[in-house]
Amino acid sequence: MFAADFRVLLTAAYEDFANVWSFEGPDCFNVGKLRGHNAQITAISVLKDTPLAISADEIGFIKTWDLRTLNCV
């Protein structure tokens, strides 16, 4: 899911974390991972007109992320 206002792309692929990709400058690069789920992430969405992203996993947990203060590890 691309968050145009923050120029980041959030991706997840059969894992319990989401990758955060930055589009600062001419290149795209991985700036870290959003960790906090204990099961495979099944959905990621950015809430329109807000700085919030939401991720959900296969066992029903939902997490919110503030794109202004991403703490990637």
C-alpha positions in Angstrom: 0.0 0.0 0.0 1.5 3.3 -1.1 1.1 6.3 1.2 1.7 9.2 -1.2 1.7 12.0 1.4 4.6 10.3 3.2 6.3 8.7 0.1 6.5 5.3 1.6 5.3 1.9 0.4 4.2 -0.8 2.9 4.5 -4.4 1.8 4.1 -7.8 3.5 4.6 -11.3 2.0 3.7 -14.3 4.1 5.5 -12.8 7.1 4.6 -11.3 10.5 6.1 -7.9 9.7 5.7 -5.3 7.0 8.5 -3.8 5.0 8.7 0.0 4.7 10.1 1.3 1.4 11.1 5.0 1.0 10.9 7.0 -2.3 13.1 9.9 -1.2 15.1 11.0 -4.2 15.4 9.0 -7.4 15.7 5.6 -5.8 13.5 3.3 -3.7 15.1 1.7 -0.6 14.0 -0.4 2.4 14.1 1.7 5.5 13.0 -1.0 7.9 10.3 -3.4 9.2 7.2 -2.8 11.2 7.1 -5.5 13.8 4.3 -6.3 16.2 2.2 -9.1 14.7 2.5 -12.8 15.8 1.0 -14.2 12.7 1.2 -13.6 8.9 -0.1 -10.2 7.8 -3.0 -10.5 5.5 -3.9 -6.9 4.9 -2.4 -3.4 4.9 -4.2 -0.2 4.3 -3.6 3.6 4.6 -6.5 5.6 5.9 -7.3 8.4 3.5 -6.6 11.9 4.7 -4.9 10.7 7.9 -1.3 9.7 8.8 -2.5 6.2 9.8 -1.9 2.8 8.4 -3.6 -0.4 9.5 -2.4 -3.9 9.3 -4.3 -7.1 10.1 -3.0 -10.7 10.5 -4.4 -14.1 10.0 -5.4 -14.7 13.6 -7.4 -11.4 13.8 -5.1 -8.9 15.4 -5.2 -5.4 14.0 -2.4 -2.8 14.5 -2.3 0.9 13.7 0.8 2.7 12.6 1.4 6.4 12.6 3.3 7.1 9.4 4.7 10.4 10.8 6.6 8.6 13.5 7.5 5.2 12.0 10.0 3.4 14.2 11.4 0.8 11.9 13.6 -2.0 13.3 
